[in-house]
Amino acid sequence: MPIDFFSEAESLKSKLYSIREEFHKNPELGDHEYKTSELIEKILDEIGLPHKRLLDTGVIARLEGKLPGKNSAVRSDIDALPVTESTGASFASCNPGVMHACGHDVHMTGALGAAMILKKLEKFLSGSVTFIFQPNEEGEGGAERLIEKNCLENIDAVFGAHVDPLLPAGHVGVKYGNFYAASAMFKVNVIGKSAHGAQRDKGIDSIEAAAHIVPEVLKIPGGVVTVGTFHAGTAGNVLAGNAELKGIIRTYGVDERARMCREFEEKAKKISSSFGAKCECDIQLSCPGIINDNDSLTRLVENTAREVLGGDKVHVIEKALFISEDFGYYLMARTGNFYHIGAGCEYPLHSDKFLPAPEAVTTAAALHSAVAFNFNKQD
């Protein structure tokens, strides 16, 4: 029997819009999403899906179909950002200084909408679908820690999505191959020697050394280096004994990331040494990047999107992005696919004015449910 997943999602529009607004009004930072998790559990209870907690705020729910088949998962992140909202929306954040500025309110609602649709269609559903509501995507390795807790047990493939302000509402984007960048956070401590400002020859100027490091590391080929902070010195008439740089390295793939990190550290230490200073580099690997396959699963997502939304609303993304997302940890553990949901918003991600169009939640619900349904029934 043909199933109209778009119509199923549209029939839930009023309910999903209300849920999204409730999430948006009550954002919580990573690993503190207690009220968020309680609301997710309340909705899962209403749907009739059993669920459990992993970590303190992660929620895992599983829907068993009535037919034999594969087992898929749909992942949503649930945390917000330390941003003061200025959208002027009637459902703006009620938590001062915290905002869903990255669209995770839409992600959660889309996953819950997919659960509602598939629960209604469970007699036609092959295998099972697990819904993963992951804490702390924005910070300390929520995906990695959930995987360590076996959230992917008995799962064949995992799917996820992110809202995209560059796409109109109701549209989706699919990407073959490299999609998001692997990243590494760095802290560089340049150790010089403090001295009176009138006697520079008596000291070693850490600011001068660090200032020469910045333009050189920015030139490293193969990715993007961002120096986000530069702190040094205690007084205007004293040669700074220490200078600290913090930032992030982004590139495609973990092998290229390893090369860039090595080159970064070599440059920082060589330049520091040329000024007589010492250099301590602390580089912490973070997101491994997102690399979709170039064949079957990405084609399944693209074809499913065309069936559900119409070909004119499906875009094949040509250029990989230098943003990071911890969904890559799931793709290191299982096959899967990550795609974009049109946000129809003129402001960028993480802006205090970022507010995806409400239609994004029904688009996500329709596509998530159809992708999981179609994957599970494959031979």
C-alpha positions as CSV (number, residue, x, y, z in Angstrom):
1,M,0.0,0.0,0.0
2,P,1.4,3.4,-0.9
3,I,1.9,5.7,2.0
4,D,1.7,9.5,1.8
5,F,4.2,10.5,4.4
6,F,3.8,14.2,3.7
7,S,0.0,14.1,4.3
8,E,0.6,12.1,7.5
9,A,3.0,14.8,8.7
10,E,0.6,17.6,7.6
11,S,-2.2,16.0,9.6
12,L,-0.1,16.5,12.7
13,K,0.9,20.1,11.9
14,S,-1.0,21.8,14.7
15,K,0.3,19.4,17.3
16,L,3.8,19.5,16.1
17,Y,3.9,23.3,15.9
18,S,2.7,23.4,19.5
19,I,5.4,20.9,20.7
20,R,8.1,22.9,18.8
21,E,7.1,26.1,20.5
22,E,7.2,24.4,23.9
23,F,10.7,23.2,23.3
24,H,11.7,26.6,22.1
25,K,10.4,28.4,25.1
26,N,12.3,26.2,27.5
27,P,15.8,25.7,26.2
28,E,18.5,24.1,28.4
29,L,22.3,23.8,28.0
30,G,24.2,20.6,27.4
31,D,23.9,17.9,30.0
32,H,21.3,20.0,31.9
33,E,18.3,19.2,29.6
34,Y,16.2,17.8,32.4
35,K,12.9,19.5,31.6
36,T,13.5,18.9,27.9
37,S,14.0,15.1,28.5
38,E,10.9,15.0,30.7
39,L,8.8,16.6,27.9
40,I,10.2,14.2,25.4
41,E,9.3,11.3,27.7
42,K,5.8,12.7,28.2
43,I,5.2,12.8,24.5
44,L,6.6,9.3,24.0
45,D,4.2,8.1,26.6
46,E,1.3,9.7,24.7
47,I,2.5,8.0,21.5
48,G,2.8,4.7,23.3
49,L,6.6,4.1,22.9
50,P,8.7,2.5,25.6
51,H,11.7,4.5,26.5
52,K,14.8,4.6,28.8
53,R,17.4,7.1,29.9
54,L,21.0,6.9,29.0
55,L,23.4,9.4,30.7
56,D,21.4,11.8,32.8
57,T,19.3,13.4,30.1
58,G,19.5,11.2,27.0
59,V,16.3,9.5,26.0
60,I,16.1,6.3,23.8
61,A,12.8,5.0,22.5
62,R,12.1,2.0,20.3
63,L,9.2,1.2,17.9
64,E,8.8,-2.4,16.9
65,G,7.2,-3.0,13.5
66,K,4.9,-5.9,12.8
67,L,6.9,-7.2,9.8
68,P,10.5,-8.6,9.6
69,G,13.1,-6.2,8.4
70,K,16.1,-4.1,9.2
71,N,16.6,-1.9,12.3
72,S,17.2,1.8,11.8
73,A,17.6,4.8,14.2
74,V,16.6,8.5,14.0
75,R,18.8,10.8,16.0
76,S,18.0,14.2,17.3
77,D,20.1,16.5,19.5
78,I,18.3,18.3,22.4
79,D,20.6,21.0,23.9
80,A,20.5,24.7,23.4
81,L,23.2,27.5,23.3
82,P,24.3,30.2,25.7
83,V,22.7,33.0,23.5
84,T,20.2,35.7,24.5
85,E,17.3,35.5,22.1
86,S,16.1,38.5,20.2
87,T,13.7,37.0,17.6
88,G,10.6,38.7,19.1
89,A,8.7,35.4,18.7
90,S,5.6,34.9,20.9
91,F,7.3,31.6,22.0
92,A,10.7,33.1,22.6
93,S,13.0,31.6,25.3
94,C,11.8,32.0,28.9
95,N,15.3,31.0,30.1
96,P,17.5,34.1,30.2
97,G,20.7,33.8,28.3
98,V,19.8,30.4,26.7
99,M,18.3,29.8,23.3
100,H,17.6,27.2,20.7
101,A,19.8,29.1,18.3
102,C,20.8,26.0,16.3
103,G,17.4,24.6,15.6
104,H,17.4,21.6,18.0
105,D,13.8,22.4,18.9
106,V,13.0,21.6,15.3
107,H,15.2,18.5,15.4
108,M,13.4,17.1,18.5
109,T,9.9,17.9,17.1
110,G,10.7,16.3,13.7
111,A,11.9,13.1,15.4
112,L,8.8,12.9,17.6
113,G,6.6,13.6,14.6
114,A,8.3,10.7,12.8
115,A,7.6,8.5,15.8
116,M,3.9,9.5,15.7
117,I,3.7,8.7,12.0
118,L,5.4,5.3,12.2
119,K,3.5,4.3,15.3
120,K,0.3,4.8,13.3
121,L,1.7,2.7,10.5
122,E,3.4,0.0,12.7
123,K,1.5,-2.8,11.1
124,F,3.1,-2.0,7.8
125,L,6.5,-1.2,9.4
126,S,9.4,-3.7,8.9
127,G,12.0,-4.2,11.6
128,S,12.3,-1.5,14.2
129,V,13.0,2.2,14.5
130,T,15.0,3.6,17.5
131,F,14.7,7.3,18.4
132,I,17.8,8.7,19.9
133,F,17.4,12.1,21.8
134,Q,21.0,13.0,22.4
135,P,22.3,15.6,25.0
136,N,25.1,18.0,24.6
137,E,25.8,18.1,20.8
138,E,27.2,21.6,21.2
139,G,29.7,20.7,23.9
140,E,31.3,17.7,25.6
141,G,30.8,14.7,23.3
142,G,27.2,13.8,23.7
143,A,27.2,11.4,20.8
144,E,30.4,9.7,21.7
145,R,29.2,9.1,25.3
146,L,25.8,7.7,24.2
147,I,27.5,5.3,21.8
148,E,29.7,4.1,24.6
149,K,26.4,3.3,26.5
150,N,25.3,1.1,23.6
151,C,22.6,3.3,22.2
152,L,23.3,1.7,18.8
153,E,22.8,-1.9,19.9
154,N,21.0,-4.0,17.3
155,I,20.8,-1.0,14.9
156,D,21.8,-1.4,11.2
157,A,21.8,2.3,10.1
158,V,21.3,5.7,11.8
159,F,19.8,8.8,10.2
160,G,19.8,12.4,11.3
161,A,19.4,15.9,9.9
162,H,20.1,19.6,10.6
163,V,18.1,22.6,9.7
164,D,19.7,24.7,7.0
165,P,18.9,28.5,6.8
166,L,20.1,28.6,3.2
167,L,17.3,26.2,2.1
168,P,13.6,27.4,1.8
169,A,11.1,25.9,4.2
170,G,9.7,22.7,2.9
171,H,12.9,21.9,1.0
172,V,15.7,19.4,1.8
173,G,19.3,19.0,0.9
174,V,21.3,15.7,0.4
175,K,25.0,15.4,0.2
176,Y,27.1,12.6,-1.3
177,G,30.5,12.0,0.3
178,N,32.3,14.6,2.5
179,F,29.7,16.8,4.2
180,Y,30.9,18.3,7.6
181,A,34.4,18.9,8.8
182,A,36.4,17.0,11.4
183,S,37.6,19.4,14.1
184,A,40.1,19.8,16.9
185,M,40.2,22.5,19.6
186,F,43.6,24.0,20.5
187,K,45.2,26.0,23.3
188,V,48.6,27.4,22.7
189,N,50.6,28.8,25.7
190,V,53.6,30.9,24.6
191,I,56.0,31.3,27.5
192,G,58.3,34.3,27.4
193,K,59.9,36.3,30.1
194,S,58.4,39.3,31.8
195,A,60.4,42.6,32.0
196,H,60.0,46.3,32.4
197,G,58.6,47.9,29.2
198,A,61.6,50.2,28.9
199,Q,64.0,47.2,29.0
200,R,62.7,44.9,26.3
201,D,66.2,43.4,26.0
202,K,65.9,42.0,29.5
203,G,62.8,39.9,28.7
204,I,61.2,37.7,26.0
205,D,58.0,39.2,24.5
206,S,55.3,36.5,24.4
207,I,52.9,38.8,22.6
208,E,55.3,39.3,19.7
209,A,55.9,35.6,19.4
210,A,52.2,34.7,19.6
211,A,51.3,37.5,17.1
212,H,53.7,35.9,14.6
213,I,52.1,32.5,15.2
214,V,48.6,33.6,14.2
215,P,49.1,34.5,10.5
216,E,51.3,31.5,9.9
217,V,48.8,28.9,11.3
218,L,46.0,30.5,9.4
219,K,47.9,29.7,6.2
220,I,48.1,25.9,6.8
221,P,46.5,24.3,3.7
222,G,43.8,21.7,3.6
223,G,41.3,23.2,6.0
224,V,40.4,26.2,8.1
225,V,42.2,27.4,11.3
226,T,40.4,29.9,13.5
227,V,42.1,31.7,16.4
228,G,39.2,32.7,18.5
229,T,40.9,34.2,21.6
230,F,44.2,35.9,22.3
231,H,45.0,36.8,25.9
232,A,48.2,38.2,27.2
233,G,49.8,40.6,29.6
234,T,48.9,42.3,32.9
235,A,49.8,45.9,32.4
236,G,50.5,48.3,29.5
237,N,54.1,49.0,30.6
238,V,55.2,45.5,31.3
239,L,56.5,43.0,28.8
240,A,54.1,40.1,28.7
241,G,55.6,36.8,30.1
242,N,52.8,34.6,28.8
243,A,50.4,34.7,25.9
244,E,47.5,32.3,25.2
245,L,45.8,31.5,22.0
246,K,42.6,29.4,21.7
247,G,40.8,28.2,18.6
248,I,39.7,25.4,16.3
249,I,41.1,23.5,13.4
250,R,38.6,22.1,10.8
251,T,39.3,19.9,7.8
252,Y,37.7,17.0,6.0
253,G,38.4,13.5,7.4
254,V,40.4,12.4,10.4
255,D,43.6,11.7,8.5
256,E,43.8,15.2,7.1
257,R,42.9,16.5,10.6
258,A,45.9,14.6,12.0
259,R,48.2,16.1,9.4
260,M,46.9,19.7,10.1
261,C,47.3,19.2,13.8
262,R,50.9,18.1,13.4
263,E,51.8,21.0,11.1
264,F,50.0,23.4,13.5
265,E,52.1,22.3,16.5
266,E,55.3,22.3,14.5
267,K,54.8,25.9,13.3
268,A,53.7,27.2,16.8
269,K,56.8,25.7,18.4
270,K,59.2,26.8,15.7
271,I,58.0,30.4,15.7
272,S,58.1,30.6,19.5
273,S,61.6,29.2,19.6
274,S,62.8,31.8,17.0
275,F,61.9,34.5,19.6
276,G,63.5,32.6,22.4
277,A,60.1,31.6,23.9
278,K,58.8,28.2,24.8
279,C,55.5,26.9,23.5
280,E,53.0,24.4,25.0
281,C,50.3,23.1,22.6
282,D,47.2,21.4,23.9
283,I,45.2,20.0,20.9
284,Q,42.0,18.1,21.8
285,L,40.3,16.1,19.0
286,S,36.6,16.7,18.7
287,C,34.0,15.9,16.0
288,P,35.3,13.4,13.4
289,G,33.4,15.0,10.6
290,I,30.4,13.7,8.6
291,I,31.1,11.6,5.5
292,N,28.0,10.2,3.8
293,D,28.4,7.3,1.4
294,N,28.6,8.0,-2.3
295,D,26.1,5.3,-3.2
296,S,23.2,3.4,-1.8
297,L,22.2,5.2,1.4
298,T,22.5,8.7,0.1
299,R,20.6,7.6,-3.0
300,L,17.9,6.1,-0.8
301,V,17.5,9.4,1.1
302,E,17.5,11.4,-2.2
303,N,14.9,9.2,-3.9
304,T,12.8,9.1,-0.7
305,A,12.8,12.8,-0.5
306,R,11.8,13.2,-4.1
307,E,8.9,10.8,-3.5
308,V,7.7,12.5,-0.3
309,L,8.3,16.2,-1.2
310,G,8.5,16.4,-5.0
311,G,11.7,16.7,-7.0
312,D,11.6,20.5,-7.1
313,K,12.1,20.6,-3.3
314,V,15.1,18.3,-3.2
315,H,18.6,19.8,-3.6
316,V,21.9,17.9,-4.1
317,I,24.5,19.8,-2.1
318,E,27.7,20.1,-4.1
319,K,30.1,21.8,-1.7
320,A,31.1,20.3,1.7
321,L,30.8,22.5,4.8
322,F,33.5,23.5,7.3
323,I,31.0,23.4,10.2
324,S,31.1,20.6,12.7
325,E,28.5,18.2,14.2
326,D,29.0,15.2,16.4
327,F,26.7,13.0,14.2
328,G,30.0,11.8,12.7
329,Y,30.5,9.5,15.7
330,Y,27.4,7.5,14.7
331,L,28.7,7.1,11.2
332,M,32.0,5.8,12.6
333,A,30.1,3.1,14.4
334,R,27.3,2.3,11.9
335,T,26.3,3.1,8.3
336,G,23.9,5.9,8.0
337,N,23.1,9.3,6.5
338,F,22.8,13.0,7.4
339,Y,20.7,15.5,5.5
340,H,19.5,19.0,5.7
341,I,16.0,20.4,6.4
342,G,15.1,23.8,5.0
343,A,14.7,26.4,7.7
344,G,13.6,29.3,5.5
345,C,15.3,31.8,7.8
346,E,17.4,34.8,6.8
347,Y,19.6,34.6,9.9
348,P,22.4,32.1,10.3
349,L,22.8,29.3,12.8
350,H,23.8,30.5,16.3
351,S,22.4,34.0,15.6
352,D,20.2,35.5,18.4
353,K,17.6,36.0,15.6
354,F,17.7,32.4,14.2
355,L,14.2,31.1,14.0
356,P,13.3,28.3,11.5
357,A,9.9,28.4,9.8
358,P,7.3,26.2,11.5
359,E,7.0,24.1,8.3
360,A,10.5,22.7,9.0
361,V,9.1,20.3,11.6
362,T,6.5,18.7,9.3
363,T,9.2,18.4,6.6
364,A,11.5,16.7,9.1
365,A,8.8,14.4,10.4
366,A,7.8,13.3,6.9
367,L,11.3,12.7,5.7
368,H,12.6,10.9,8.8
369,S,9.6,8.5,8.9
370,A,9.8,7.8,5.1
371,V,13.6,7.2,5.2
372,A,13.4,4.8,8.2
373,F,10.4,3.0,6.7
374,N,12.1,2.5,3.3
375,F,15.5,1.5,4.7
376,N,13.9,-1.1,7.0
377,K,12.0,-2.9,4.2
378,Q,15.1,-3.3,2.0
379,D,16.2,-6.9,1.3
